[in-house]
């Protein structure tokens, strides 16, 4: 490490090899490269990207890291510590992934090592040795796919025009693709028939075309259900052997093995969740993001980089093609379309599902149509069950997630801790969701009432009600606790929470979308586009021309579903946010911490920015949060995003180093961070 007078440090001789190392450390003040001298015994294995162990300057400690650069001499002119050990000879941190991590960390005022931690799985020695043996040595690459000639076959997208397909084949093409909202049959390489969403076939056709031209593909999907469908579609097209899965459900050793496969230099089709965007593939030809508006595509760990932003930066760096595919686009994608950055691709001819909104019906049966499951929906379900399965989408899992007093309608609270009461299953006594206490002899704290009612009905109770209404019919529940991936073509009522809908063989004969008003009541900046996406994805599971009943929702959202023009809602939402200066019309940074710390940070930020930069910014708050701290929101134009991120990062480092100084050199306790910064958090209302 650069420094003077520490034990084990030597002055580099002329021509000595110096490594610039990124340390694996959560401390923001260590988010930079450190110079270390490479001992002569380690020169042969010292390459950019390899794992190393290096000494620190305090108490004889060591740290792990990665060599990023090698030079004959470092920037530091004094003595340098020597690298202790080359942990692995494999260069797992490629220059492209490092550049991506550094760029994204700078954009989000975070640490590059936090992104590298997401990009590179933990090491398994046995897996690594097996990989090296297969490769015949470190760095050996596999051959290109048979028949690759470097050209992409255009016009091979089922359901889209030849001109759009040709555009997507162009190098560097960027597109927002509206997926066809129906299901299609596919047959995998083992001869088994499956049903997948048409979106999976579209993405598979794009990926197969690029792969057969000798280039790699990365496809990021929200969860394992989508991954399974996509892998089946790729197998149907004969490129299943090229798939490299990278997802959180894999065993850690399997994930590392697949990571090394992606690193071997041959073209691959990497399919996985949001972290797959950092896969170290070579000759990257295409990035596809399926359903990027899904909350699962947003990274919950610092620095909270959304897969969409990572894809945009990687596309810019590599020059590959980029496609955002969805049934209902987000406002972020709509903004890029309006700017002309993304080319719109619609099905040709445009597919129009059959959607019936009950709120728009005007007949003598209106009181019944105002029920949770109106008469029109019952009739559609009954008719659909004559020929196959029927999907019923509900807002919440469980049996009765929320209880209320029958007399005064106040939420039913636990008499022990005050937590909310719920009923887990039919016949079960109410219990507290926090402490688990059984609510025996419960009385309302407001009116002293002793009877409660179900204020919210979950998937379990909905299934019970439907089972009584349709005796002799199979009832299947799919939610976070009960995983159902597929159902056969026999008649059945499938009750599922949003995002947990199984795929039916041949598609559902009817789809009922319940609890729409309850979904729209959520306090969120994204509530309208989220609901539209949930409903659109459920409708896309129906068979061609099958009825889809939207219960209790009318207006612009219902019209967008009936006409299947969800982009109009995204455009309207974007216009509203431009007037209100909310994302994605502007970027934001939330600053959270103690009241005096946040106030000081805002004052320091103002002092660091020029008058021209400050004119493109404004602040909201600070306001108190639930944990006793305060939060301020800084809104700024995209043009000053780099300056704001750089200065806020400097303030975070300043705060971290000042806390360390106050703790004292010999202190065993260091106070927790008092300043936290998060960029581009769209859920600022929660």
C-alpha positions in Angstrom: 0.0 0.0 0.0 1.2 3.5 -0.7 2.7 4.9 2.4 6.0 5.4 4.4 7.6 3.7 7.3 5.3 0.7 7.6 6.9 -2.7 8.3 7.5 -4.8 5.1 7.5 -1.8 2.8 10.2 -1.4 0.2 11.1 1.3 -2.3 10.4 0.0 -5.9 13.4 -0.5 -8.0 13.5 0.7 -11.6 11.4 -1.6 -13.7 9.7 -3.2 -10.7 6.1 -4.3 -11.4 3.5 -2.4 -9.4 -0.1 -3.5 -9.1 -3.0 -1.2 -8.6 -5.5 -3.0 -6.4 -9.2 -2.6 -5.6 -9.8 -3.6 -2.0 -12.9 -5.5 -1.0 -14.0 -3.1 1.8 -17.3 -1.5 2.7 -15.6 1.7 3.8 -16.3 4.5 1.4 -12.9 6.1 2.0 -11.2 3.0 0.6 -13.0 3.2 -2.8 -10.0 3.8 -4.8 -7.0 1.9 -6.2 -4.0 1.2 -4.0 -0.4 0.6 -5.3 1.4 -2.6 -4.2 4.7 -4.0 -5.2 4.5 -7.4 -7.0 7.2 -9.7 -5.6 9.4 -11.5 -8.1 7.9 -14.9 -7.1 4.4 -13.7 -8.0 5.0 -11.9 -11.2 4.1 -14.9 -13.4 0.6 -15.1 -11.9 0.0 -11.3 -11.4 -2.5 -10.3 -14.1 -5.3 -7.7 -14.2 -8.5 -9.3 -12.8 -6.9 -11.9 -10.4 -7.8 -12.1 -6.8 -5.1 -11.1 -4.3 -4.4 -10.8 -0.6 -2.6 -7.6 0.4 -1.5 -6.1 3.8 -3.1 -3.1 5.4 -1.2 -0.5 7.4 -2.9 -1.1 10.8 -2.3 -4.0 13.3 -0.9 -6.4 10.7 -4.3 -6.9 9.0 -4.8 -8.1 5.5 -7.5 -7.5 2.9 -8.7 -9.2 -0.2 -8.9 -7.4 -3.5 -8.4 -7.6 -7.3 -5.6 -6.4 -9.4 -7.0 -3.8 -11.8 -3.9 -2.5 -13.5 -0.2 -3.3 -13.8 2.6 -0.7 -14.3 6.3 -0.5 -14.0 5.9 2.0 -11.3 3.0 3.4 -9.3 1.8 6.9 -8.8 3.2 7.0 -5.4 6.9 7.8 -5.2 7.7 6.4 -1.7 7.9 2.9 -0.3 5.3 0.3 -1.2 4.0 -2.8 0.6 4.2 -6.1 -1.3 1.3 -8.3 -2.3 1.0 -11.2 0.1 -0.6 -13.7 -2.1 -2.2 -14.4 -5.5 -5.4 -16.1 -4.3 -6.3 -17.4 -7.7 -4.6 -17.2 -11.1 -8.0 -16.7 -13.0 -8.6 -13.2 -14.1 -12.3 -13.1 -12.9 -12.6 -9.3 -13.0 -12.5 -8.4 -16.7 -11.6 -4.9 -17.8 -15.1 -4.4 -19.2 -16.8 -5.4 -16.0 -14.5 -3.2 -14.0 -15.1 -0.2 -16.2 -18.9 -0.9 -15.9 -18.6 -1.1 -12.1 -16.6 2.0 -11.8 -18.9 4.0 -14.0 -22.1 2.8 -12.3 -20.6 3.5 -8.8 -19.6 7.0 -9.8 -23.1 7.6 -11.2 -24.8 6.4 -8.0 -22.3 7.9 -5.5 -21.4 4.4 -4.4 -18.4 2.1 -4.1 -17.2 0.1 -7.1 -16.5 -2.9 -4.8 -20.2 -3.2 -3.9 -21.0 -3.7 -7.6 -18.0 -6.1 -8.1 -19.4 -8.1 -5.2 -22.6 -8.5 -7.1 -20.8 -9.3 -10.4 -18.4 -12.0 -9.1 -19.6 -14.9 -7.0 -17.6 -16.3 -4.1 -14.7 -18.5 -5.0 -14.9 -22.3 -4.9 -11.4 -23.9 -5.3 -12.7 -27.3 -6.5 -14.9 -25.7 -9.1 -12.1 -23.5 -10.2 -9.6 -26.3 -10.6 -12.1 -28.3 -12.6 -12.6 -25.3 -14.9 -8.9 -24.8 -15.4 -8.5 -28.5 -16.2 -11.3 -28.4 -18.8 -9.8 -25.3 -20.4 -6.3 -26.9 -20.6 -4.8 -23.9 -18.8 -5.7 -20.5 -17.6 -7.3 -18.2 -20.2 -8.0 -20.9 -22.8 -11.2 -20.1 -24.8 -13.8 -22.4 -26.4 -14.5 -22.3 -30.1 -17.3 -20.3 -31.8 -20.7 -21.9 -32.4 -20.8 -24.1 -35.4 -21.8 -22.3 -38.5 -21.2 -18.8 -37.1 -20.5 -16.4 -40.0 -20.7 -13.1 -38.1 -24.0 -12.0 -39.7 -27.4 -11.9 -38.1 -30.5 -13.3 -39.9 -33.2 -10.6 -39.9 -36.9 -11.1 -40.5 -37.1 -14.1 -38.1 -39.2 -12.5 -35.4 -42.6 -14.2 -35.1 -45.4 -11.7 -35.1 -43.3 -8.6 -36.1 -42.6 -6.9 -39.4 -39.5 -7.7 -41.4 -38.4 -4.0 -41.2 -38.5 -4.1 -37.4 -36.6 -7.3 -37.4 -34.0 -5.9 -39.7 -33.6 -2.8 -37.5 -33.0 -5.0 -34.5 -30.3 -6.8 -36.4 -28.3 -3.6 -36.9 -25.2 -3.3 -34.7 -25.9 -1.0 -31.8 -29.7 -1.0 -32.3 -31.7 0.1 -29.3 -35.4 -0.8 -29.1 -38.5 -0.9 -26.8 -40.4 -4.0 -27.9 -44.1 -4.4 -27.0 -44.5 -8.1 -26.4 -47.4 -10.0 -28.0 -49.9 -10.7 -25.2 -50.6 -14.4 -25.7 -49.1 -17.8 -25.1 -47.5 -20.2 -27.6 -46.7 -23.9 -27.6 -43.1 -25.0 -27.7 -41.3 -28.3 -27.6 -37.9 -28.6 -25.8 -35.0 -30.6 -27.0 -36.1 -33.6 -25.0 -39.4 -33.7 -26.9 -41.6 -32.4 -24.0 -44.4 -29.9 -24.9 -44.7 -26.7 -23.0 -46.6 -23.5 -23.1 -44.8 -20.2 -22.7 -45.6 -16.5 -23.1 -45.1 -15.2 -26.5 -42.6 -12.7 -25.0 -40.3 -15.7 -24.3 -40.3 -16.8 -27.9 -39.6 -13.2 -29.1 -36.6 -12.9 -26.7 -35.4 -16.4 -27.7 -35.5 -15.6 -31.4 -33.5 -12.4 -30.8 -30.9 -14.3 -28.7 -30.6 -17.2 -31.0 -30.0 -15.0 -34.0 -27.2 -13.1 -32.3 -25.6 -16.2 -30.8 -25.5 -18.0 -34.2 -23.6 -15.0 -35.5 -20.9 -15.8 -33.0 -21.8 -13.2 -30.3 -22.8 -13.4 -26.7 -26.2 -12.4 -25.3 -27.3 -11.4 -21.8 -31.0 -11.6 -20.8 -32.1 -10.3 -17.4 -35.5 -11.4 -16.2 -37.3 -10.6 -12.9 -37.6 -14.1 -11.4 -37.2 -17.9 -11.9 -40.6 -18.3 -13.5 -39.6 -16.1 -16.4 -36.2 -17.8 -16.5 -37.8 -21.2 -16.9 -40.1 -20.0 -19.7 -37.2 -18.4 -21.6 -35.0 -21.5 -21.3 -37.8 -23.6 -22.7 -38.1 -21.2 -25.6 -34.4 -21.3 -26.3 -34.4 -25.1 -26.2 -37.3 -25.0 -28.6 -35.1 -23.0 -31.1 -32.2 -25.4 -30.7 -29.8 -23.3 -28.7 -30.5 -24.7 -25.2 -26.9 -25.9 -24.9 -25.7 -22.3 -25.2 -27.6 -21.2 -22.1 -25.6 -20.2 -19.0 -28.0 -19.7 -16.1 -27.0 -17.2 -13.4 -29.6 -16.7 -10.7 -29.9 -16.5 -7.0 -31.7 -19.9 -6.6 -28.6 -21.8 -7.7 -26.2 -23.4 -5.2 -23.2 -21.2 -4.6 -20.8 -23.6 -6.2 -23.1 -24.0 -9.3 -23.3 -20.3 -9.7 -19.5 -20.0 -9.6 -19.2 -22.8 -12.1 -21.6 -21.0 -14.5 -19.8 -17.7 -13.9 -16.6 -19.3 -15.0 -18.3 -20.8 -18.1 -19.4 -17.3 -19.1 -15.8 -16.2 -18.7 -14.2 -18.8 -21.0 -14.2 -16.6 -24.1 -16.8 -18.5 -26.1 -20.2 -17.0 -27.1 -22.9 -17.8 -24.6 -26.5 -16.9 -23.9 -26.5 -15.8 -20.2 -30.0 -15.9 -18.6 -30.6 -14.8 -15.1 -31.8 -12.2 -12.6 -30.7 -8.6 -12.3 -27.0 -9.4 -11.4 -26.6 -11.3 -14.7 -26.2 -7.9 -16.4 -22.6 -8.1 -15.1 -21.8 -11.4 -16.7 -18.2 -11.4 -18.0 -19.0 -12.6 -21.5 -16.8 -11.9 -24.5 -18.1 -10.4 -27.8 -21.3 -9.1 -26.3 -23.8 -8.6 -29.1 -27.1 -8.1 -27.4 -28.6 -7.2 -24.0 -32.3 -7.9 -23.4 -34.2 -6.8 -20.3 -37.6 -8.4 -19.9 -40.2 -6.5 -17.9 -37.7 -3.9 -16.5 -40.5 -2.2 -14.6 -40.8 -5.1 -12.2 -39.6 -4.2 -8.7 -37.4 -7.3 -8.7 -35.2 -5.6 -11.4 -34.2 -3.0 -8.8 -31.1 -3.9 -6.8 -31.9 -3.6 -3.0 -28.2 -3.4 -2.0 -26.0 -0.3 -2.2 -25.5 1.5 -4.4 -29.0 0.4 -5.6 -28.3 0.3 -9.3 -31.3 -0.7 -11.4 -30.7 -3.3 -14.1 -32.0 -0.8 -16.6 -29.3 1.8 -15.8 -26.6 -0.9 -15.8 -27.8 -2.1 -19.2 -27.8 1.4 -20.7 -24.2 2.0 -19.5 -23.0 -1.4 -20.6 -24.6 -0.9 -24.0 -22.8 2.5 -24.4 -19.5 1.0 -23.4 -19.7 -2.2 -25.6 -21.7 -0.8 -28.5 -24.0 -3.9 -28.5 -27.7 -4.1 -29.3 -30.2 -3.3 -26.5 -33.8 -4.3 -26.2 -36.4 -3.6 -23.5 -39.3 -6.1 -23.9 -42.5 -5.8 -21.9 -46.3 -6.0 -22.2 -46.5 -2.6 -20.5 -43.6 -0.2 -20.6 -42.4 1.9 -17.6 -42.1 5.7 -17.6 -38.3 5.4 -17.7 -38.5 3.5 -21.0 -41.2 5.9 -22.3 -38.8 8.8 -21.6 -36.1 7.1 -23.7 -38.6 6.5 -26.5 -39.7 10.1 -26.5 -36.1 11.3 -26.6 -35.6 9.1 -29.7 -33.0 6.9 -27.9 -35.1 3.8 -28.3 -36.9 2.7 -31.4 -40.5 1.5 -30.8 -41.4 -2.0 -32.0 -45.0 -3.1 -32.1 -46.5 -6.5 -33.2 -47.6 -6.6 -36.8 -50.5 -7.0 -37.1 -51.1 -5.5 -33.6 -52.5 -8.1 -31.2 -55.6 -7.0 -29.3 -56.6 -9.1 -26.3 -60.3 -9.2 -25.3 -60.6 -7.1 -22.1 -64.0 -6.3 -20.4 -63.9 -3.6 -17.7 -66.9 -4.1 -15.4 -66.7 -0.4 -14.2 -67.7 0.7 -17.7 -70.8 -1.5 -17.8 -74.2 0.3 -17.5 -77.1 -2.0 -17.0 -79.8 -3.0 -14.6 -77.5 -5.3 -12.8 -75.2 -2.5 -11.6 -75.5 -3.2 -7.8 -74.3 -6.8 -8.4 -71.6 -5.6 -10.7 -70.3 -3.4 -7.8 -69.4 -6.5 -5.8 -65.9 -7.9 -5.5 -66.8 -10.6 -8.0 -69.7 -9.1 -10.0 -72.3 -11.1 -11.9 -70.6 -10.5 -15.2 -67.3 -12.0 -13.8 -69.2 -15.1 -12.5 -70.7 -15.7 -15.9 -67.4 -15.4 -17.6 -65.7 -17.8 -15.1 -68.6 -20.3 -15.4 -68.3 -20.3 -19.2 -64.5 -20.5 -19.2 -64.6 -23.6 -16.9 -66.5 -25.5 -19.5 -63.4 -25.7 -21.7 -60.4 -25.2 -19.4 -58.7 -23.4 -16.5 -59.7 -19.9 -15.3 -57.2 -17.5 -13.7 -58.3 -15.3 -10.8 -55.8 -12.6 -9.8 -56.0 -11.2 -6.3 -54.1 -8.4 -4.5 -52.9 -10.2 -1.4 -51.8 -13.7 -0.2 -53.1 -15.4 2.9 -56.7 -15.9 4.1 -57.7 -12.7 5.7 -54.6 -10.4 5.9 -56.4 -7.5 7.6 -59.3 -7.6 10.2 -61.4 -4.7 11.4 -64.0 -4.1 14.1 -67.5 -4.9 12.8 -69.0 -2.0 14.8 -66.7 1.0 14.1 -64.6 -0.3 11.2 -61.3 0.5 13.1 -58.4 -1.9 12.3 -58.4 -4.8 14.7 -55.3 -4.5 16.9 -53.6 -7.1 19.2 -54.3 -6.5 22.9 -50.8 -7.5 23.8 -48.6 -5.5 21.5 -51.0 -3.4 19.4 -50.0 -5.2 16.1 -52.5 -5.9 13.3 -54.6 -9.1 13.5 -55.0 -11.6 10.7 -56.5 -15.0 10.0 -54.0 -17.4 8.4 -56.5 -20.1 7.2 -60.1 -21.1 7.3 -61.3 -21.9 10.9 -58.2 -20.4 12.5 -58.5 -17.9 15.4 -57.2 -14.4 14.7 -53.6 -13.9 15.7 -51.2 -11.0 15.8 -48.9 -10.7 12.8 -46.1 -9.3 15.0 -46.1 -11.2 18.3 -48.2 -14.2 17.2 -50.6 -13.9 20.3 -54.0 -15.5 19.8 -56.8 -12.9 19.9 -59.0 -14.8 22.4 -61.8 -12.7 23.9 -60.8 -9.8 21.7 -62.4 -6.3 22.3 -62.0 -3.2 20.2 -60.0 -0.5 21.9 -62.1 2.2 20.2 -65.7 1.1 20.8 -65.4 -2.0 23.0 -66.9 -4.1 20.2 -66.3 -7.9 20.3 -66.9 -8.9 16.7 -64.6 -8.4 13.8 -64.9 -8.6 10.0 -62.5 -9.4 7.2 -61.3 -6.0 6.0 -59.1 -7.6 3.3 -59.6 -11.0 1.6 -56.6 -12.9 0.5 -56.0 -15.7 -2.0 -56.9 -18.4 0.5 -60.4 -17.1 1.4 -61.0 -16.2 -2.3 -60.3 -19.9 -3.1 -62.7 -21.0 -0.4 -65.5 -18.8 -1.7 -64.9 -19.9 -5.3 -64.8 -23.5 -4.3 -68.3 -23.2 -2.7 -69.6 -21.3 -5.7 -68.3 -23.9 -8.1 -68.7 -27.3 -6.4 -66.7 -30.1 -7.9 -64.2 -27.8 -9.6 -60.5 -28.0 -8.8 -59.2 -24.9 -7.0 -55.5 -24.2 -7.1 -53.8 -21.4 -5.1 -50.5 -19.9 -6.1 -48.8 -17.3 -4.0 -45.5 -16.7 -2.3 -46.0 -19.6 0.1 -47.5 -22.1 -2.4 -45.5 -22.2 -5.7 -47.3 -23.5 -8.8 -45.5 -23.1 -12.1 -47.9 -24.7 -14.5 -51.4 -26.1 -14.7 -52.8 -28.5 -17.2 -55.7 -27.9 -19.7 -58.4 -29.4 -17.5 -61.0 -27.1 -15.9 -59.7 -25.5 -12.7 -60.0 -22.2 -10.8 -56.5 -20.9 -10.3 -56.3 -18.2 -7.6 -53.0 -16.3 -7.7 -51.4 -13.2 -6.4 -49.8 -10.8 -8.8 -46.6 -12.1 -10.2 -47.3 -15.7 -9.0 -49.7 -16.7 -11.8 -48.8 -20.2 -13.2 -48.8 -20.8 -17.0 -51.7 -22.9 -18.2 -51.3 -25.4 -21.0 -52.9 -23.7 -24.0 -53.6 -20.6 -22.0 -56.4 -19.7 -19.6 -60.0 -19.7 -21.0 -60.8 -16.7 -18.9 -59.0 -14.3 -16.6 -60.6 -12.4 -13.7 -58.7 -9.4 -12.4 -60.0 -8.7 -8.9 -59.1 -6.1 -6.2 -58.2 -3.4 -8.7 -59.3 -0.5 -6.5 -57.3 -1.9 -3.6 -54.1 -2.2 -5.7 -54.5 1.4 -6.9 -54.9 2.6 -3.3 -51.2 1.9 -2.6 -49.2 5.1 -1.9 -46.5 5.0 -4.6 -45.3 7.2 -7.4 -45.5 4.1 -9.7 -48.9 2.7 -8.6 -50.6 3.3 -12.0 -47.9 1.8 -14.1 -47.3 -1.1 -11.7 -51.0 -2.0 -11.7 -51.1 -1.8 -15.5 -48.1 -4.1 -15.8 -49.6 -6.6 -13.3 -52.9 -6.7 -15.2 -51.2 -6.8 -18.6 -48.9 -9.7 -17.6 -51.9 -11.7 -16.3 -53.9 -11.0 -19.5 -51.0 -12.2 -21.6 -51.5 -15.7 -20.0 -54.9 -16.1 -21.6 -55.7 -18.1 -24.7 -56.3 -16.2 -27.9 -59.6 -14.3 -27.8 -60.4 -15.5 -24.3 -62.2 -12.9 -22.1 -60.3 -10.9 -19.5 -62.5 -9.2 -16.9 -61.1 -6.2 -15.1 -63.2 -5.6 -12.0 -63.9 -2.2 -10.5 -61.4 -0.1 -12.5 -62.4 2.3 -15.3 -61.1 5.5 -16.8 -57.7 5.8 -18.5 -56.3 2.6 -17.2 -59.3 0.5 -18.4 -59.2 2.2 -21.8 -55.5 1.5 -22.2 -56.1 -2.2 -21.5 -59.2 -2.4 -23.8 -57.3 -0.8 -26.7 -54.0 -2.4 -25.6 -52.1 0.9 -25.7 -50.4 1.0 -22.4 -47.9 3.4 -23.8 -50.5 6.2 -23.6 -50.6 5.8 -19.8 -46.8 5.8 -19.6 -46.8 9.0 -21.7 -49.4 10.6 -19.5 -47.6 9.7 -16.3 -44.4 11.1 -17.7 -46.0 14.3 -18.6 -47.4 14.7 -15.0 -44.0 14.0 -13.6 -42.4 16.6 -15.8 -44.8 19.2 -14.4 -44.2 18.0 -10.8 -40.4 17.4 -11.2 -40.5 13.8 -10.2 -38.5 10.9 -11.7 -37.8 10.0 -14.4 -38.3 13.6 -15.6 -35.5 14.5 -13.2 -33.0 12.5 -11.1 -33.2 12.5 -7.4 -30.9 11.7 -4.4 -32.3 11.0 -1.0 -30.0 12.0 1.9 -30.8 10.4 5.2 -29.2 10.7 8.6 -29.2 12.7 11.8 -30.8 16.2 11.5 -27.6 18.1 12.0 -25.7 15.8 9.6 -28.2 16.2 6.8 -28.4 20.0 7.3 -24.6 20.2 7.1 -24.5 18.0 4.0 -27.0 20.2 2.2 -25.1 23.3 3.0 -21.8 21.7 1.9 -23.4 20.5 -1.3 -24.6 24.0 -2.1 -21.1 25.4 -1.5 -19.5 22.8 -3.8 -21.8 23.5 -6.8 -21.7 26.4 -9.1 -24.6 28.8 -9.4 -25.4 27.4 -12.9 -25.5 23.9 -11.5 -27.5 24.9 -8.4 -30.1 26.6 -10.7 -31.0 23.1 -12.1 -31.7 21.7 -8.6 -34.1 22.0 -5.7 -34.6 20.2 -2.4 -37.6 18.8 -0.5 -37.4 18.5 3.2 -35.8 17.5 5.5 -38.6 15.5 7.1 -38.5 13.0 9.9 -38.5 9.3 9.2 -39.8 6.3 11.3 -36.4 5.5 12.7 -35.8 8.9 14.2 -33.5 10.3 11.5 -34.4 12.8 8.8 -34.6 12.6 5.1 -34.1 15.3 2.4 -34.6 14.8 -1.3 -32.5 16.6 -3.8 -33.9 16.9 -7.3 -31.7 17.8 -10.3 -31.5 17.7 -14.0 -29.7 14.9 -15.8 -27.1 17.3 -17.0 -25.7 18.0 -13.5 -26.0 14.4 -12.3 -22.3 13.7 -12.5 -21.4 16.7 -10.4 -24.1 16.0 -7.8 -23.0 12.4 -7.5 -19.3 13.3 -7.2 -19.9 15.9 -4.5 -22.3 13.7 -2.5 -19.8 10.9 -2.6 -17.2 13.2 -1.2 -19.5 14.2 1.6 -20.2 10.6 2.5 -16.4 9.9 2.7 -16.0 13.1 4.8 -18.7 11.9 7.2 -17.2 8.4 7.4 -13.6 9.6 8.1 -14.8 12.2 10.7 -16.6 9.5 12.6 -13.5 7.4 12.6 -11.4 10.2 14.0 -13.9 10.9 16.8 -13.9 7.2 17.7 -10.2 7.3 18.4 -7.4 5.1 17.1 -7.7 2.5 19.9 -11.5 2.5 20.2 -13.2 -0.8 19.7 -16.6 0.6 18.7 -17.3 2.7 15.7 -20.7 4.4 15.4 -23.0 3.4 12.6 -23.1 5.6 9.5 -24.9 8.9 10.1 -25.2 9.9 6.4 -26.7 7.7 3.7 -27.2 8.6 0.1 -29.4 6.8 -2.4 -29.8 7.9 -6.0 -32.9 7.4 -8.2 -35.2 5.9 -5.6 -38.6 6.0 -7.2 -40.5 4.8 -4.1 -40.0 8.1 -2.2 -43.6 8.0 -1.0 -43.3 4.8 1.0 
